[in-house]
């Protein structure tokens, strides 16, 4: 699965912020052509993205563009502007059905062929932001092999449902819990909604830890000051890595003796516990290889 702990939005109409984003400690930069760009700036943002997206990608950092929904009529032109050999993927807003993903797949294929790029190299991250999307999530996740993650968008979901958005988040608890389950079945990752109170680090940590407990593997951020917290929450803790190593070492000794379970620190260790330990160590190794300990 993809390492996508933190995905930082950068307004696509702000050259200064796009240039500054080169130094952000995000697993992915997301050049936003959708919500953070006013309608009057959409065309200018598209041209700025055409210029800068190819230069933003760096080794170990993925670069995406969030394009407008297909209903706006802007998607095809935006995809033509941003697709280049350095682009990791597109984040597609307001996905209500598998057709949205299929059409995005088709548009990307046209551009890849035009540019002589390998077919299917540009990925898709659909946003789950409506009641229709929640009900069709499994089909959306399976609509294209390009889909590497599902993103849950709480703000648009509550707007679609006519709900008041609260800090506690009870109004989004069901779809927010469903998204990681569907993503897991599809073999992709789930990405949590941005935390909009960017001057509230305690709230960000609480919401990120809650997302982690639900099965999310990362979170979108709207301010670079959120990145350290998000990276830390979605990275294994040092004590968990140390315990995972103890579990694996004890298991390998027991396995060599022909045993299928063992006791460690007064608790039973069996196959599911060992698998979880191996997975955590692989994640820690991947983060270490990236040169970022969170």
C-alpha positions as CSV (number, residue, x, y, z in Angstrom):
1,X,0.0,0.0,0.0
2,X,1.0,3.6,-0.6
3,X,2.8,5.6,2.1
4,X,0.4,8.6,2.3
5,X,0.5,9.9,5.9
6,X,0.2,13.5,5.1
7,X,-1.2,15.2,2.0
8,X,-0.8,19.0,2.0
9,X,-3.2,21.1,0.0
10,X,-1.6,24.1,-1.8
11,X,-3.9,26.7,-3.6
12,X,-3.3,26.3,-7.3
13,X,-3.6,30.1,-7.9
14,X,-0.9,31.0,-5.4
15,X,2.6,31.0,-7.0
16,X,4.2,32.0,-3.7
17,X,2.7,29.2,-1.8
18,X,3.4,26.6,-4.5
19,X,7.1,27.6,-4.5
20,X,7.2,27.5,-0.7
21,X,5.6,24.0,-0.7
22,X,8.9,22.5,-2.0
23,X,10.1,22.6,1.6
24,X,7.1,21.1,3.2
25,X,7.6,17.7,5.0
26,X,4.5,16.1,3.5
27,X,4.3,12.7,1.9
28,X,2.3,14.3,-0.9
29,X,1.7,17.8,-2.2
30,X,-1.8,18.4,-3.6
31,X,-2.0,21.3,-6.0
32,X,-5.6,22.4,-5.4
33,X,-7.6,23.6,-8.5
34,X,-10.9,23.0,-6.7
35,X,-12.2,24.5,-3.4
36,X,-9.3,26.8,-2.6
37,X,-9.5,28.6,-6.0
38,X,-12.3,31.1,-6.7
39,X,-14.2,30.6,-10.0
40,X,-12.6,33.8,-11.4
41,X,-9.1,32.3,-10.8
42,X,-9.7,28.8,-12.2
43,X,-8.2,29.4,-15.6
44,X,-5.1,31.1,-14.2
45,X,-4.7,28.3,-11.6
46,X,-4.8,25.8,-14.4
47,X,-2.0,27.5,-16.3
48,X,0.1,28.0,-13.2
49,X,-0.3,24.3,-12.4
50,X,0.7,23.4,-16.0
51,X,3.9,25.4,-15.4
52,X,4.8,24.3,-11.8
53,X,3.5,20.7,-11.3
54,X,6.4,19.2,-13.3
55,X,8.9,20.9,-11.1
56,X,7.3,20.2,-7.7
57,X,7.8,16.4,-7.7
58,X,10.9,15.4,-5.9
59,X,12.4,12.0,-4.9
60,X,10.3,10.6,-2.1
61,X,7.5,13.2,-2.4
62,X,4.4,12.6,-4.5
63,X,2.7,15.4,-6.3
64,X,-1.0,15.4,-7.1
65,X,-3.5,17.8,-8.5
66,X,-7.0,18.1,-7.1
67,X,-9.2,18.7,-10.1
68,X,-12.8,19.9,-10.2
69,X,-15.7,17.5,-10.5
70,X,-16.8,16.3,-13.9
71,X,-20.1,18.2,-13.5
72,X,-18.2,21.5,-13.7
73,X,-17.0,21.0,-17.2
74,X,-13.4,21.9,-16.1
75,X,-12.0,18.4,-15.5
76,X,-10.8,17.6,-19.0
77,X,-8.9,20.9,-19.4
78,X,-7.3,20.5,-15.9
79,X,-6.2,17.0,-16.6
80,X,-4.6,18.1,-19.9
81,X,-2.8,20.9,-18.0
82,X,-1.4,18.8,-15.1
83,X,-0.6,15.4,-16.5
84,X,3.2,15.1,-17.0
85,X,5.8,12.4,-16.3
86,X,6.3,13.7,-12.8
87,X,2.7,13.7,-11.7
88,X,1.8,11.0,-9.2
89,X,-2.0,11.3,-9.5
90,X,-5.2,13.4,-9.5
91,X,-7.6,13.8,-6.6
92,X,-11.1,13.9,-8.1
93,X,-13.7,15.9,-6.2
94,X,-17.4,15.1,-5.8
95,X,-17.3,11.5,-7.0
96,X,-20.9,10.2,-6.7
97,X,-20.6,7.0,-8.9
98,X,-18.2,4.7,-10.6
99,X,-18.7,6.5,-13.8
100,X,-16.9,9.5,-12.5
101,X,-13.8,7.4,-11.9
102,X,-14.1,5.6,-15.2
103,X,-14.3,8.9,-17.1
104,X,-11.3,10.3,-15.2
105,X,-9.5,7.1,-16.1
106,X,-10.3,7.6,-19.7
107,X,-9.2,11.2,-19.7
108,X,-5.9,10.3,-18.1
109,X,-5.3,7.5,-20.6
110,X,-5.7,10.0,-23.4
111,X,-3.1,12.3,-21.9
112,X,-0.7,9.4,-21.1
113,X,-0.8,8.2,-24.7
114,X,-0.4,11.8,-26.0
115,X,2.7,12.3,-23.9
116,X,4.2,8.8,-24.5
117,X,3.9,7.9,-20.8
118,X,3.3,4.4,-19.5
119,X,-0.4,3.5,-19.4
120,X,-2.0,3.7,-16.0
121,X,1.0,5.5,-14.3
122,X,-1.1,8.4,-13.1
123,X,-3.2,7.4,-10.0
124,X,-6.7,8.5,-8.9
125,X,-7.9,9.4,-5.4
126,X,-11.7,9.8,-5.4
127,X,-13.4,12.0,-2.8
128,X,-16.3,10.4,-0.9
129,X,-18.4,13.5,-0.1
130,X,-22.1,12.6,-0.5
131,X,-24.7,10.1,0.5
132,X,-24.6,8.7,-3.1
133,X,-20.9,8.2,-2.8
134,X,-21.1,6.5,0.5
135,X,-23.7,3.9,-0.8
136,X,-21.6,3.3,-4.0
137,X,-18.2,3.3,-2.3
138,X,-17.2,-0.4,-3.1
139,X,-18.0,0.2,-6.8
140,X,-16.1,3.5,-6.8
141,X,-13.1,1.9,-5.2
142,X,-13.1,-0.9,-7.9
143,X,-13.9,1.4,-10.9
144,X,-10.3,1.7,-12.0
145,X,-6.9,0.1,-11.2
146,X,-5.6,3.6,-10.9
147,X,-7.5,4.1,-7.6
148,X,-4.9,4.0,-4.8
149,X,-7.0,5.6,-2.0
150,X,-10.4,6.8,-0.9
151,X,-10.6,10.3,0.6
152,X,-13.4,11.1,3.0
153,X,-14.6,14.7,2.8
154,X,-16.6,15.7,5.9
155,X,-17.4,19.2,4.9
156,X,-19.1,18.4,1.6
157,X,-20.7,15.3,3.1
158,X,-22.5,17.3,5.8
159,X,-23.5,19.9,3.2
160,X,-25.0,17.2,1.0
161,X,-26.9,15.8,4.0
162,X,-28.0,19.2,5.3
163,X,-26.3,18.5,8.7
164,X,-24.6,20.9,11.1
165,X,-20.9,20.3,11.3
166,X,-19.7,19.9,14.9
167,X,-16.3,19.5,16.6
168,X,-17.4,16.1,18.0
169,X,-18.2,14.8,14.6
170,X,-21.1,12.5,15.4
171,X,-22.8,13.6,12.2
172,X,-20.1,12.0,10.1
173,X,-19.3,9.0,12.3
174,X,-20.9,6.4,10.1
175,X,-19.4,7.3,6.7
176,X,-16.1,8.1,8.3
177,X,-16.0,4.6,9.8
178,X,-17.1,2.9,6.6
179,X,-14.5,4.4,4.3
180,X,-11.4,2.5,5.8
181,X,-13.4,-0.7,5.7
182,X,-14.2,-0.4,2.0
183,X,-10.7,0.7,1.3
184,X,-9.3,-2.3,3.1
185,X,-11.4,-4.7,1.1
186,X,-10.3,-3.0,-2.1
187,X,-6.6,-3.2,-1.1
188,X,-6.1,0.5,-1.0
189,X,-5.7,3.1,1.7
190,X,-8.2,5.5,3.4
191,X,-7.4,9.2,3.8
192,X,-9.1,11.3,6.4
193,X,-10.8,14.6,6.0
194,X,-8.8,17.8,6.7
195,X,-9.0,19.4,10.1
196,X,-10.1,22.9,9.4
197,X,-9.2,24.5,12.8
198,X,-5.6,24.9,11.8
199,X,-4.7,26.8,15.0
200,X,-5.9,24.0,17.3
201,X,-3.0,21.5,17.5
202,X,-4.7,19.5,20.3
203,X,-7.8,19.1,18.3
204,X,-5.8,18.0,15.3
205,X,-4.0,15.4,17.3
206,X,-7.2,14.1,18.8
207,X,-8.9,13.8,15.4
208,X,-5.9,12.2,13.8
209,X,-5.6,9.6,16.5
210,X,-9.3,8.9,16.1
211,X,-8.8,8.5,12.4
212,X,-5.9,6.1,13.0
213,X,-8.0,4.0,15.3
214,X,-10.7,3.7,12.5
215,X,-8.1,2.4,10.0
216,X,-7.1,5.6,8.2
217,X,-3.5,5.6,7.0
218,X,-3.2,9.4,6.5
219,X,-4.9,12.7,6.5
220,X,-5.1,15.8,4.3
221,X,-3.7,19.0,5.8
222,X,-4.6,22.6,5.0
223,X,-1.7,24.3,6.7
224,X,2.0,23.2,6.9
225,X,1.9,23.7,10.6
226,X,-0.2,20.6,10.8
227,X,2.3,18.3,9.1
228,X,4.5,17.3,12.0
229,X,1.5,16.2,14.1
230,X,-0.1,14.3,11.2
231,X,3.1,12.6,10.3
232,X,3.8,11.6,13.9
233,X,0.3,10.2,14.5
234,X,0.4,8.0,11.3
235,X,3.9,6.8,12.0
236,X,4.7,3.9,14.4
237,X,5.7,5.0,17.9
238,X,9.2,4.0,19.0
239,X,7.9,1.9,21.8
240,X,5.6,0.1,19.4
241,X,8.5,-0.6,17.0
242,X,10.6,-2.0,19.9
243,X,7.7,-4.2,21.1
244,X,7.1,-5.4,17.5
245,X,10.7,-6.5,17.3
246,X,10.5,-8.4,20.6
247,X,7.3,-10.1,19.3
248,X,9.0,-11.1,16.0
249,X,12.2,-12.3,17.7
250,X,10.2,-14.4,20.2
251,X,8.0,-15.8,17.5
252,X,10.9,-16.9,15.3
253,X,12.5,-18.6,18.3
254,X,9.2,-20.4,19.1
255,X,8.7,-21.3,15.4
256,X,12.1,-22.9,15.3
257,X,11.0,-25.1,18.2
258,X,7.8,-26.1,16.5
259,X,5.4,-24.0,18.6
260,X,2.5,-22.1,17.1
261,X,2.0,-19.7,20.0
262,X,3.8,-18.3,23.0
263,X,3.5,-16.1,26.0
264,X,5.2,-12.7,26.1
265,X,4.9,-10.3,29.0
266,X,1.9,-12.3,30.3
267,X,0.0,-12.2,27.0
268,X,-0.6,-14.8,24.4
269,X,1.2,-14.2,21.1
270,X,-0.3,-16.0,18.1
271,X,-0.4,-15.6,14.3
272,X,-2.5,-12.4,14.1
273,X,-0.3,-10.6,16.7
274,X,2.8,-11.6,14.7
275,X,1.4,-10.5,11.4
276,X,0.5,-7.1,13.0
277,X,4.1,-6.8,14.3
278,X,5.6,-7.6,10.9
279,X,3.3,-5.0,9.2
280,X,4.3,-2.4,11.7
281,X,8.0,-3.1,11.2
282,X,7.6,-2.8,7.4
283,X,5.9,0.5,7.8
284,X,8.6,1.8,10.1
285,X,11.2,0.6,7.6
286,X,9.5,2.4,4.7
287,X,9.3,5.6,6.7
288,X,13.0,5.2,7.6
289,X,14.0,4.6,4.0
290,X,12.1,7.8,3.1
291,X,14.4,9.7,5.5
292,X,11.6,10.9,7.7
293,X,10.9,9.7,11.1
294,X,7.7,11.7,11.3
